């Protein structure tokens, strides 16, 4: 779910996002200055507060209502912020102040390492919770502190594919069958760029770009590797990491040769680009399908399809953590365990498409056999399930992963929209990263 991390899974219910975001920023959750939250127990009724962002699925699918129905003495109050960047800025403020926190807080993957390294004491340890051994092996490692304290349980993951417009491919003389499309770029992202060059030669509409953004390609390439911006010792390695430098080179080539629509995913202009059909492909994590189908609209149903990406990668995914000084900590832990259990992950996938981080849920027929009507009955369960198996077992995160990723996206925009050379844009990007991490 970005930033590009900024707006991961931002298909948010409009009636709650603005109010929720405002409430989170001003911190009107009743904190007591000692790590307190808005929850508590009164007259035998337990109130659990939750701070969420984007479309994590719990409110949208009715799971919170279901839990309250099954547990009549529990009341859940969930605030959902539309913009993850706004949400995280407020969360950092509340953690530093020790007040204004919810009993349960959502954690986005790009923030996980920073919180595990610097704020683990503020979260309760979930490692001993019964029945929590069903997650993918690398998922919980992303929120595990140095003392093996687990500060959150996994919600979804973001295995990646390539979403493409069949009608535009046909007009450009490229194959449209998803298996044949996948063969165009099998095993190598540079083949994806080469397919873009062929598309550009063949298309008769010069207002349609091959891909939406250079940053989407960059993200897909780096997140197929165990190490990206940091090594396991917490040292910055992006300058010399081939996974990053090669992704930059290829994404810069795409951005500088007119293969992109010069957009950043989830930033202004991207949604209209979907609605107005200004690009033919987008690297898409599983969670992005819902957003594309909503913003591209009914008029483009069946025109979009999904093909296997050149290489497996994971972009996105979140967690639920419990604040250690919550007055209803034990009840909150039970709720988190229930919300992230295989059955609930499967339910959210069926309704919203958020891909499970539970190994058990991944094996469920409802997941493995899933197809998307909007995307031409693409076998999304199979495509994304296979991609999930290709994700490296070890995913090394760093404290400022989300921030660095945003800076790289902005650097690539300098090439796409301002005509800067890759070397100039790299220097600007490096200078900004030094300031952000210094």
Secondary structure by P-SEA (a helix, b strand, c coil): ccccccccccccccccaaaaaaaaaaccccccccccccccccccbbbbbbbbcccccccccaaaaaaaaacccbbbbbbbbccaaaaaaaaaaaaaaccccccbbbbcccaaaaaaaccccccccccccccccccccccccccccccccccccccbbbbbbbbbbaaaaaaacccccaaaaaacccccaaaaaaaaaaaaaccccccccccccaaaaaaaaaaccccccccccccccccccaaaaaaaaaaaaaaaacccccccccccaaaaaaaacccccccccccaaaaaaaaaccccccccccccccbbbbcccccccccccccaaaaaaaaaaaaacaaaaaaaaaccccccccccccccccccccccccccccaaaaaaaaaaaacccbbbbccaaaaaaaaaaaaaaaaacccccaaaaaaaaaaaaaaacc
